[in-house]
Amino acid sequence: MDDLDTLPVIQQLPENLANQIAAGEVVERPASVIKELVENSLDAGANRIDVRVDAGGKRLIQVSDNGHGMTGEQLRLAIKQHATSKLRSVEELFRIQTLGFRGEALPSIASVSHLVLESRPHDHDTGMALQLEGGQEVSFAPVVMPAGTRITVRRLFFSTPARLKFMKSDNTEAGHVVDFCQRMSLAYPDVAFRLQLNEREVMAVKAGQSERAMKERLNNVFGPTFADHCISFRGDHEFARLSGWLGVPAEARSSANAMHIFVNGRWVRDRLLNAAIREVYRDLLPRDRYPAMVMFLEMPPSEVDVNVHPAKLEVRFRNQGVVFAAVKRLLGNALASQGVVGVPAAPLPVVRPEFQTPTATLPAAVSRPVAPPVFQHAPSSYSLREPPQLPFNPPRREEPQQPQPVWDPPLGEALGQVFDSFIIARNRQGLVIVDQHAAHERIVYESLKRAYGEKKVPRQKLLIPEQMPLPPAEAERLRPWVAELAALGVVVEPFGRDTFVVRELPVHVAEGTAKELVWQMVEELEATGRTGALQERQEKMLVTMACHGSVRFGRRMSVMEMNALLRQIEATPLADWCGHGRPTHVQLNEEELRKLFNRR
């Protein structure tokens, strides 16, 4: 009997607890709140949306629009769970044409914050304001305001403090907000967007679909030169229509964050579409680089299910194979039409290399070209059947010869380069193939790690500081990390409102990669945050710097430099792998070589 008394009893959850559970699925972070509110504004027909954020959204989130507004009665209904104006039947569930439709967002947000909803329809003289704390109504009163809706969220997650522990720094959370607002500005050119972070305007774009207006939005997201070099595309394939802008390979980024994909106006993360895009760029980009691009896929709502993810970030296609083929073909055609794929590239200009005597230490400016080695042709009298007769000079005195020490380095002696990227060497075991970039990356990484451990990081001032003009949003992302970058040997200083200059770099880092290095380091810092383990964060930074300070693929080396690199690999700890986990060299012995030619 006692055991029966302790059995769990099924009961219905209180409404507020159910809303808090729903909030855990819908409201992941401040940017999730803004996503739900902005999507509601767009569904309400707004063509002007203002977003205000303080402390990364932890202290304040406010979204104002000029949409059709709500009456007082509708305001009170809007904070009830599953109350929506966008869905009325099961049939409509399978042909969703709005961004929001579940009716979960407002009650979920209200349950974990202090929320004020203010709204006024265009045909009303005054609006109504509804104030809630933890989902409970506090006040309901008239308010003087412009037509539209204004929603203010304060003290997010005050009622669920455990959720606050999982939030990142203010700057990281603000970065997610900026990313979202930028994406929406690309998808809705007929809507004006304005974003303020801590009372500072970081984005303001006017409504308009002219070429100039779209260039402004593209450059605001990707940087000041993207719009002048990207490839515009548009095409139809059966029931799908594709359009957007593709970045050329030179615009590639170190993360997939620059791939903006929209399905029927909704930004999504979709493995199928990502795979199709990566397939198109497979022969153009390394595996760790991602294209910068905007892609809009439009198709009948009945062909795509948007109701497969709580935050509506994923979709499912009825005909996945057709969608994959359509995206791959249309994007491939767009790149091919501009001579990027399938058309031989124009020959590179011939540049007279700067003469430089190669040294055995591989100087810091490893990417600087050197005079290629001169190879003499064999005399015409040589033949494969009759090797040349070498003169034989016997010793002058008949005395026993002393054995000489055998020089037998593990990686052998360099024979030459293949594709100006791989060193071919011969050792006692057979053939050695060395990835020159991966190998030198490990050498530089170990050198940097040792210098940082001894707090003796050698830096060099750039003869000409490299300027970095940035969109306002990217400038805000960089600004909080200036001190962290300086501690790692990368000195970046503000130079005007949204421009920075790189003044100093670690001596191991090639100067020409300064801007790319800074952004890779910022992305690493954002990912780990200031609270991340110091050692882990520093190791990631050093791997990034080592990559930028290493011999590049396609860099021609002299035989002396090749051998110097082989000797340095042999003297470096953990030299079998680079900092990204790639092998630095491969050994092929006699048996393996015989197998390649079917010899047993």
C-alpha positions as CSV (number, residue, x, y, z in Angstrom):
1,M,0.0,0.0,0.0
2,D,2.8,2.3,0.9
3,D,4.4,1.6,-2.5
4,L,1.2,2.5,-4.3
5,D,1.0,5.8,-2.5
6,T,4.5,6.8,-3.8
7,L,3.7,6.0,-7.5
8,P,3.8,9.1,-9.7
9,V,0.3,10.5,-10.6
10,I,-0.4,12.0,-14.0
11,Q,-1.6,15.5,-13.7
12,Q,-1.9,18.6,-16.0
13,L,0.9,21.1,-15.7
14,P,0.0,24.6,-14.6
15,E,-0.3,27.0,-17.5
16,N,2.7,29.1,-16.5
17,L,5.0,26.1,-16.0
18,A,3.9,24.8,-19.4
19,N,4.8,28.2,-20.9
20,Q,8.2,28.1,-19.2
21,I,8.9,24.6,-20.7
22,A,7.9,26.0,-24.1
23,A,10.2,28.9,-23.5
24,G,13.1,26.5,-23.2
25,E,12.4,25.3,-26.7
26,V,11.6,28.6,-28.4
27,V,13.7,31.1,-26.4
28,E,17.3,29.9,-26.5
29,R,18.9,33.3,-26.1
30,P,18.1,37.0,-26.6
31,A,18.5,36.7,-30.4
32,S,15.8,34.0,-30.3
33,V,13.4,36.5,-28.6
34,I,14.2,39.1,-31.3
35,K,13.7,36.5,-34.0
36,E,10.1,35.8,-32.8
37,L,9.2,39.4,-32.4
38,V,10.7,40.6,-35.7
39,E,8.9,37.7,-37.5
40,N,5.6,38.8,-35.9
41,S,6.3,42.4,-37.2
42,L,6.9,41.1,-40.7
43,D,3.7,39.0,-40.6
44,A,1.9,42.1,-39.4
45,G,2.8,43.9,-42.7
46,A,5.4,46.3,-41.2
47,N,7.8,48.0,-43.5
48,R,9.9,49.7,-40.7
49,I,11.3,47.7,-37.8
50,D,13.5,49.2,-35.0
51,V,15.4,47.0,-32.6
52,R,17.0,48.1,-29.3
53,V,19.3,45.9,-27.2
54,D,21.2,46.6,-23.9
55,A,23.7,44.2,-22.3
56,G,23.4,41.7,-25.1
57,G,19.6,41.5,-24.5
58,K,19.8,40.4,-20.9
59,R,18.8,43.8,-19.6
60,L,16.6,45.1,-22.5
61,I,15.1,44.0,-25.8
62,Q,12.7,46.3,-27.6
63,V,11.2,45.8,-31.1
64,S,9.0,48.5,-32.6
65,D,7.2,48.3,-35.9
66,N,4.5,50.2,-38.0
67,G,2.5,47.1,-38.8
68,H,-1.3,46.9,-38.6
69,G,-1.4,46.8,-34.7
70,M,-3.7,45.1,-32.3
71,T,-6.7,46.1,-30.2
72,G,-6.7,45.7,-26.4
73,E,-8.8,42.6,-26.7
74,Q,-6.3,41.1,-29.2
75,L,-3.4,42.0,-26.9
76,R,-4.8,40.0,-24.0
77,L,-5.5,37.1,-26.3
78,A,-2.0,37.2,-27.9
79,I,-0.3,36.2,-24.6
80,K,-2.5,33.0,-24.4
81,Q,-0.8,29.8,-25.5
82,H,-1.6,28.7,-29.1
83,A,-3.5,31.9,-29.9
84,T,-2.7,32.9,-33.5
85,S,-4.2,34.8,-36.4
86,K,-2.2,32.8,-39.0
87,L,-3.6,29.3,-38.8
88,R,-7.2,28.0,-38.7
89,S,-7.3,24.5,-40.0
90,V,-5.2,21.3,-40.3
91,E,-5.0,21.8,-44.1
92,E,-3.3,25.2,-43.6
93,L,-0.7,23.5,-41.4
94,F,0.7,21.9,-44.6
95,R,0.9,25.1,-46.6
96,I,2.3,27.6,-44.2
97,Q,2.8,31.0,-45.8
98,T,3.7,33.1,-42.7
99,L,6.8,33.2,-40.5
100,G,5.0,32.5,-37.3
101,F,2.0,30.3,-36.8
102,R,2.2,28.3,-33.5
103,G,1.1,31.0,-31.1
104,E,3.8,30.0,-28.6
105,A,6.3,32.9,-28.8
106,L,4.6,35.7,-26.7
107,P,3.3,33.5,-23.9
108,S,6.7,31.7,-23.7
109,I,8.6,35.0,-23.6
110,A,6.2,36.5,-21.1
111,S,6.7,33.6,-18.7
112,V,10.5,34.2,-18.3
113,S,10.6,38.0,-18.4
114,H,9.1,41.4,-17.6
115,L,7.1,42.1,-20.7
116,V,5.3,45.2,-22.0
117,L,3.1,45.0,-25.1
118,E,1.9,48.3,-26.6
119,S,-0.1,48.3,-29.8
120,R,-2.4,50.6,-31.8
121,P,-4.3,49.8,-35.0
122,H,-4.1,52.4,-37.7
123,D,-7.8,53.2,-37.4
124,H,-7.6,53.9,-33.6
125,D,-6.6,57.2,-32.0
126,T,-4.9,55.6,-29.0
127,G,-3.3,52.3,-28.2
128,M,-3.3,49.9,-25.3
129,A,-0.4,48.8,-23.1
130,L,-0.4,45.4,-21.3
131,Q,2.3,44.8,-18.7
132,L,3.2,41.3,-17.4
133,E,5.8,39.9,-15.0
134,G,6.5,36.1,-15.2
135,G,3.4,35.7,-17.4
136,Q,1.1,37.4,-14.8
137,E,-0.8,40.6,-15.8
138,V,0.3,43.6,-13.8
139,S,-1.4,46.5,-15.6
140,F,-3.6,47.2,-18.7
141,A,-4.0,50.8,-19.7
142,P,-4.4,53.2,-22.7
143,V,-1.2,54.6,-24.1
144,V,-0.4,57.4,-26.7
145,M,1.8,55.9,-29.4
146,P,2.2,55.8,-33.2
147,A,0.2,53.1,-35.1
148,G,1.9,49.7,-34.9
149,T,3.3,47.6,-32.1
150,R,6.1,48.0,-29.6
151,I,7.2,45.1,-27.4
152,T,9.7,45.6,-24.5
153,V,11.4,42.7,-22.8
154,R,13.3,43.3,-19.6
155,R,15.1,40.9,-17.2
156,L,15.0,38.0,-19.5
157,F,15.1,34.6,-17.7
158,F,14.6,36.3,-14.3
159,S,12.3,33.5,-13.3
160,T,14.6,30.7,-14.5
161,P,18.1,31.8,-13.2
162,A,19.6,28.4,-14.3
163,R,19.1,29.5,-17.9
164,L,21.3,32.6,-17.3
165,K,24.2,30.4,-16.5
166,F,24.2,29.1,-20.0
167,M,24.3,32.5,-21.7
168,K,27.5,33.8,-23.2
169,S,29.0,37.3,-22.6
170,D,27.1,40.4,-23.5
171,N,29.3,40.9,-26.6
172,T,28.7,37.3,-27.8
173,E,24.9,37.6,-27.3
174,A,24.9,40.9,-29.1
175,G,26.8,39.3,-32.0
176,H,24.0,36.8,-32.4
177,V,21.5,39.7,-32.5
178,V,23.5,41.5,-35.2
179,D,23.7,38.4,-37.3
180,F,20.0,37.9,-37.2
181,C,19.1,41.5,-38.1
182,Q,21.6,41.4,-40.9
183,R,20.0,38.2,-42.3
184,M,16.6,39.7,-42.2
185,S,17.7,42.9,-43.9
186,L,18.9,40.7,-46.8
187,A,15.7,38.7,-47.1
188,Y,13.3,41.7,-46.9
189,P,14.7,44.6,-48.9
190,D,11.3,46.4,-48.8
191,V,11.6,46.8,-45.0
192,A,13.7,49.4,-43.3
193,F,15.7,48.0,-40.4
194,R,17.4,49.9,-37.6
195,L,19.5,48.3,-34.8
196,Q,20.9,49.9,-31.7
197,L,23.3,48.2,-29.2
198,N,23.7,50.0,-25.9
199,E,22.2,53.2,-27.4
200,R,24.6,53.1,-30.3
201,E,23.3,52.6,-33.8
202,V,25.1,49.8,-35.6
203,M,22.8,49.1,-38.5
204,A,20.4,51.3,-40.4
205,V,19.2,50.4,-43.9
206,K,16.4,52.1,-45.8
207,A,13.6,50.2,-47.6
208,G,14.2,49.8,-51.3
209,Q,14.9,47.2,-54.0
210,S,17.1,49.2,-56.2
211,E,20.5,47.9,-57.1
212,R,22.1,50.6,-54.9
213,A,20.0,49.7,-51.9
214,M,20.8,46.0,-52.3
215,K,24.5,46.8,-52.6
216,E,24.3,48.7,-49.4
217,R,22.8,45.8,-47.6
218,L,25.2,43.2,-49.0
219,N,28.2,45.4,-48.1
220,N,26.8,46.0,-44.6
221,V,26.8,42.2,-44.1
222,F,29.8,40.9,-45.9
223,G,32.2,43.9,-46.1
224,P,32.7,47.0,-48.3
225,T,33.8,45.2,-51.5
226,F,31.5,42.2,-51.6
227,A,28.8,43.7,-53.8
228,D,31.3,44.7,-56.5
229,H,32.6,41.2,-56.9
230,C,29.7,38.9,-56.1
231,I,27.7,37.0,-58.8
232,S,24.0,37.6,-59.0
233,F,21.9,34.6,-60.1
234,R,18.3,33.6,-60.8
235,G,16.9,30.5,-62.3
236,D,13.9,28.1,-62.3
237,H,13.9,24.3,-62.0
238,E,10.5,22.5,-62.1
239,F,8.7,23.8,-59.1
240,A,11.7,25.6,-57.5
241,R,12.9,29.1,-58.1
242,L,16.4,30.1,-56.9
243,S,18.0,33.5,-56.7
244,G,20.6,35.4,-54.7
245,W,24.3,36.4,-54.7
246,L,27.3,34.2,-54.7
247,G,30.7,35.3,-53.4
248,V,33.7,34.4,-55.6
249,P,36.2,32.0,-54.0
250,A,38.4,34.9,-52.9
251,E,35.5,36.0,-50.6
252,A,35.5,32.7,-48.8
253,R,35.2,32.7,-44.9
254,S,36.5,30.4,-42.2
255,S,33.1,29.5,-40.9
256,A,29.6,28.7,-42.4
257,N,28.2,31.8,-40.7
258,A,28.4,33.7,-44.1
259,M,26.1,31.2,-45.8
260,H,22.7,32.8,-45.6
261,I,19.9,30.4,-46.9
262,F,16.2,31.3,-47.0
263,V,13.4,29.0,-47.9
264,N,10.2,30.9,-48.8
265,G,11.5,34.0,-46.8
266,R,12.5,31.9,-43.8
267,W,16.2,31.7,-42.8
268,V,17.0,28.0,-42.2
269,R,19.9,25.7,-41.4
270,D,19.5,22.8,-43.7
271,R,22.0,19.9,-44.2
272,L,20.6,19.1,-47.7
273,L,21.1,22.6,-49.0
274,N,24.4,23.0,-47.3
275,A,25.6,19.8,-48.9
276,A,24.5,20.9,-52.4
277,I,26.3,24.3,-52.0
278,R,29.5,22.6,-50.7
279,E,29.4,20.2,-53.6
280,V,29.3,23.2,-56.1
281,Y,32.3,24.8,-54.4
282,R,34.1,21.5,-53.8
283,D,36.9,22.1,-56.3
284,L,37.1,25.8,-55.5
285,L,37.6,25.9,-51.8
286,P,39.5,23.9,-49.1
287,R,37.4,21.9,-46.8
288,D,37.8,24.4,-44.0
289,R,36.6,27.3,-46.0
290,Y,33.0,28.3,-46.7
291,P,31.5,30.5,-49.4
292,A,30.0,33.9,-48.6
293,M,26.6,33.9,-50.2
294,V,22.9,34.7,-50.0
295,M,20.4,32.1,-51.5
296,F,16.6,32.4,-51.7
297,L,14.7,29.2,-52.5
298,E,11.1,29.7,-53.4
299,M,8.7,26.8,-53.8
300,P,5.0,25.9,-53.2
301,P,4.4,25.8,-49.4
302,S,2.9,22.3,-49.8
303,E,6.4,21.0,-51.0
304,V,8.2,22.0,-47.8
305,D,7.4,21.3,-44.1
306,V,8.5,24.1,-41.8
307,N,7.0,22.5,-38.7
308,V,9.9,20.2,-37.8
309,H,11.8,22.4,-35.4
310,P,10.6,24.3,-32.2
311,A,12.3,27.5,-33.4
312,K,11.4,26.8,-37.1
313,L,15.1,26.8,-38.0
314,E,15.0,23.6,-40.0
315,V,12.7,22.4,-42.9
316,R,11.9,19.1,-44.6
317,F,11.4,18.8,-48.3
318,R,8.9,16.5,-49.9
319,N,11.3,15.8,-52.9
320,Q,14.8,16.0,-51.4
321,G,16.6,14.6,-54.5
322,V,14.9,17.1,-56.8
323,V,15.8,20.1,-54.5
324,F,19.4,18.9,-54.2
325,A,19.8,18.6,-58.0
326,A,18.1,21.9,-58.6
327,V,20.4,23.8,-56.2
328,K,23.5,22.1,-57.4
329,R,22.7,22.7,-61.1
330,L,21.5,26.3,-60.8
331,L,24.4,27.4,-58.6
332,G,26.9,25.6,-60.8
333,N,25.5,27.3,-63.9
334,A,25.7,30.7,-62.1
335,L,29.4,30.2,-61.3
336,A,30.2,28.8,-64.7
337,S,28.6,31.7,-66.5
338,Q,31.1,34.0,-64.8
339,G,34.1,31.8,-65.7
340,V,34.5,30.5,-62.2
341,V,33.7,26.8,-62.8
342,G,34.3,24.8,-66.0
343,V,36.2,27.6,-67.8
344,P,40.0,27.7,-67.8
345,A,41.3,30.5,-65.7
346,A,43.2,33.3,-67.3
347,P,47.0,32.8,-67.0
348,L,48.5,34.5,-64.0
349,P,50.7,37.5,-64.7
350,V,54.4,36.8,-64.8
351,V,56.1,38.5,-61.9
352,R,59.8,38.7,-61.7
353,P,60.7,37.2,-58.3
354,E,62.7,39.3,-55.8
355,F,66.2,37.8,-55.6
356,Q,66.8,36.4,-52.2
357,T,69.5,34.0,-51.0
358,P,67.8,31.1,-49.3
359,T,68.8,30.4,-45.7
360,A,68.6,27.2,-43.7
361,T,66.3,28.8,-41.1
362,L,63.3,29.7,-43.2
363,P,62.8,33.4,-42.4
364,A,59.6,34.7,-40.9
365,A,58.4,36.1,-44.3
366,V,58.0,32.6,-45.6
367,S,55.5,33.6,-48.3
368,R,58.0,35.9,-50.0
369,P,58.9,34.4,-53.4
370,V,62.5,33.3,-54.0
371,A,64.4,32.6,-57.2
372,P,63.5,29.1,-58.4
373,P,66.4,26.6,-58.6
374,V,68.0,26.1,-62.0
375,F,67.8,22.6,-63.3
376,Q,70.4,21.6,-66.0
377,H,69.2,19.3,-68.8
378,A,71.1,16.0,-69.1
379,P,73.6,15.9,-72.0
380,S,72.0,14.5,-75.2
381,S,74.5,11.6,-75.2
382,Y,72.8,10.1,-72.1
383,S,70.5,7.3,-72.7
384,L,68.3,5.0,-70.6
385,R,70.1,1.9,-71.8
386,E,73.7,3.2,-71.5
387,P,74.2,5.2,-68.3
388,P,77.1,7.7,-68.5
389,Q,80.5,6.4,-67.6
390,L,81.8,8.2,-64.6
391,P,85.6,8.5,-64.2
392,F,87.2,6.2,-61.7
393,N,90.0,7.7,-59.6
394,P,91.7,5.1,-57.4
395,P,93.3,6.2,-54.2
396,R,96.9,7.4,-54.6
397,R,98.2,5.2,-51.8
398,E,97.3,1.6,-51.2
399,E,95.9,1.9,-47.7
400,P,92.7,0.7,-46.1
401,Q,89.9,3.2,-46.3
402,Q,88.4,4.3,-43.0
403,P,84.5,3.9,-42.7
404,Q,82.8,7.2,-43.1
405,P,79.7,8.1,-40.9
406,V,76.5,7.5,-42.7
407,W,74.2,10.6,-43.0
408,D,70.7,9.1,-42.5
409,P,68.1,11.7,-41.5
410,P,64.6,10.3,-40.8
411,L,62.9,12.3,-43.6
412,G,65.8,11.9,-46.0
413,E,67.0,14.3,-48.7
414,A,64.7,16.5,-50.8
415,L,64.4,15.6,-54.5
416,G,62.0,18.4,-55.5
417,Q,58.5,19.8,-55.3
418,V,55.1,18.7,-56.8
419,F,52.5,21.5,-57.6
420,D,54.7,23.8,-55.6
421,S,53.0,22.4,-52.5
422,F,54.4,18.9,-51.7
423,I,58.0,18.1,-51.1
424,I,59.3,14.8,-52.4
425,A,62.2,13.3,-50.5
426,R,64.1,10.0,-50.4
427,N,65.2,8.2,-47.3
428,R,66.5,4.7,-46.3
429,Q,62.9,3.3,-46.1
430,G,61.8,4.7,-49.5
431,L,59.8,7.8,-50.5
432,V,58.6,10.6,-48.3
433,I,55.9,13.1,-49.4
434,V,55.6,16.2,-47.2
435,D,52.7,18.7,-47.1
436,Q,54.9,21.8,-46.8
437,H,52.1,24.0,-45.3
438,A,51.0,21.5,-42.7
439,A,54.5,20.6,-41.7
440,H,55.7,24.2,-41.3
441,E,52.4,25.0,-39.5
442,R,53.4,22.5,-36.7
443,I,56.9,24.0,-36.6
444,V,55.6,27.6,-36.2
445,Y,52.9,26.5,-33.7
446,E,55.5,24.8,-31.4
447,S,57.7,27.9,-31.7
448,L,54.8,30.2,-30.8
449,K,53.7,28.0,-27.9
450,R,57.2,28.1,-26.5
451,A,57.4,31.8,-26.9
452,Y,54.0,32.4,-25.2
453,G,54.9,30.0,-22.4
454,E,58.1,32.1,-21.7
455,K,56.1,35.3,-22.2
456,K,58.6,36.3,-24.9
457,V,56.4,36.9,-27.9
458,P,58.5,38.7,-30.5
459,R,56.4,41.2,-32.5
460,Q,57.1,43.3,-35.5
461,K,55.6,46.7,-36.5
462,L,54.2,46.7,-39.9
463,L,56.0,49.1,-42.2
464,I,52.6,50.2,-43.6
465,P,49.8,49.5,-41.1
466,E,47.0,47.5,-42.7
467,Q,43.6,49.3,-42.7
468,M,40.4,47.4,-42.0
469,P,37.3,49.4,-43.0
470,L,34.3,47.5,-41.6
471,P,30.5,47.6,-41.7
472,P,29.2,49.0,-38.4
473,A,28.0,45.6,-37.1
474,E,31.4,44.0,-37.7
475,A,33.2,46.9,-36.1
476,E,31.1,46.3,-33.0
477,R,32.1,42.6,-33.0
478,L,35.8,43.5,-33.2
479,R,35.8,46.3,-30.7
480,P,35.5,44.3,-27.4
481,W,38.4,42.0,-28.3
482,V,41.1,44.6,-29.1
483,A,42.9,44.0,-25.7
484,E,42.7,40.2,-26.0
485,L,44.2,40.4,-29.5
486,A,47.0,42.7,-28.3
487,A,47.9,40.2,-25.5
488,L,48.3,37.6,-28.2
489,G,50.7,39.8,-30.2
490,V,48.1,41.2,-32.7
491,V,47.9,45.0,-32.2
492,V,44.7,46.4,-33.7
493,E,43.7,50.1,-33.0
494,P,40.5,52.1,-33.9
495,F,41.0,54.4,-36.8
496,G,37.8,56.4,-37.2
497,R,34.3,55.3,-36.5
498,D,34.2,51.9,-38.1
499,T,37.8,51.5,-39.3
500,F,40.7,49.7,-37.6
501,V,44.3,49.4,-38.4
502,V,46.6,46.4,-37.7
503,R,49.9,47.9,-36.5
504,E,51.8,44.9,-35.1
505,L,51.9,41.1,-35.7
506,P,53.9,38.3,-34.2
507,V,57.1,37.8,-36.2
508,H,56.0,34.4,-37.3
509,V,52.9,35.7,-39.1
510,A,53.1,36.8,-42.7
511,E,51.9,40.4,-43.1
512,G,49.6,39.9,-46.1
513,T,47.2,37.8,-44.1
514,A,46.5,40.4,-41.3
515,K,42.8,41.0,-41.9
516,E,41.9,37.3,-42.4
517,L,43.9,36.4,-39.2
518,V,42.2,39.1,-37.1
519,W,38.7,37.8,-38.1
520,Q,39.6,34.1,-37.5
521,M,40.8,35.1,-34.1
522,V,37.7,37.1,-33.3
523,E,35.5,34.2,-34.3
524,E,37.6,31.9,-32.0
525,L,37.3,34.3,-29.1
526,E,33.5,34.7,-29.6
527,A,33.2,30.9,-29.6
528,T,35.2,30.4,-26.4
529,G,34.2,33.7,-24.7
530,R,36.2,35.4,-22.0
531,T,35.2,32.8,-19.5
532,G,36.6,30.0,-21.6
533,A,39.7,28.1,-20.2
534,L,42.7,30.3,-20.8
535,Q,44.9,27.5,-22.0
536,E,42.3,26.1,-24.5
537,R,41.6,29.6,-25.9
538,Q,45.3,30.4,-26.3
539,E,46.0,27.1,-28.0
540,K,43.2,27.8,-30.6
541,M,44.6,31.3,-31.2
542,L,48.2,29.9,-31.7
543,V,46.9,27.3,-34.2
544,T,45.3,30.1,-36.1
545,M,48.4,32.3,-36.1
546,A,50.6,29.3,-37.0
547,C,48.4,28.7,-40.1
548,H,48.9,32.3,-41.2
549,G,52.6,32.2,-40.5
550,S,53.5,29.0,-42.4
551,V,54.8,28.3,-45.9
552,R,51.7,28.5,-48.1
553,F,50.5,26.0,-50.7
554,G,51.8,27.1,-54.1
555,R,55.0,28.7,-52.8
556,R,58.0,27.5,-54.7
557,M,61.0,26.6,-52.6
558,S,64.7,26.0,-53.3
559,V,66.2,22.6,-52.6
560,M,68.1,24.2,-49.7
561,E,64.9,25.5,-48.2
562,M,63.2,22.1,-48.6
563,N,66.0,20.3,-46.8
564,A,66.0,23.0,-44.1
565,L,62.3,22.4,-43.6
566,L,62.8,18.6,-43.4
567,R,65.4,19.1,-40.7
568,Q,63.2,21.4,-38.7
569,I,60.3,18.9,-38.9
570,E,62.6,16.2,-37.5
571,A,63.5,18.5,-34.5
572,T,59.9,19.5,-33.7
573,P,57.7,17.7,-31.2
574,L,54.5,16.1,-32.4
575,A,55.6,16.8,-36.0
576,D,53.5,14.0,-37.6
577,W,50.4,16.2,-37.4
578,C,49.6,19.9,-37.9
579,G,47.5,21.9,-35.4
580,H,44.3,21.1,-37.4
581,G,44.9,17.4,-37.2
582,R,46.1,16.8,-40.8
583,P,49.2,14.6,-41.4
584,T,52.4,16.5,-42.2
585,H,54.1,13.7,-44.2
586,V,53.6,10.2,-45.6
587,Q,56.2,7.5,-45.8
588,L,56.0,4.9,-48.7
589,N,58.3,1.9,-48.3
590,E,59.4,-0.5,-51.0
591,E,56.5,-2.9,-50.4
592,E,53.9,-0.1,-50.6
593,L,55.5,1.2,-53.8
594,R,55.4,-2.3,-55.3
595,K,51.7,-2.7,-54.5
596,L,51.0,0.6,-56.3
597,F,52.3,-1.1,-59.5
598,N,50.8,-4.5,-58.8
599,R,54.3,-6.0,-58.2
600,R,54.5,-8.7,-55.5
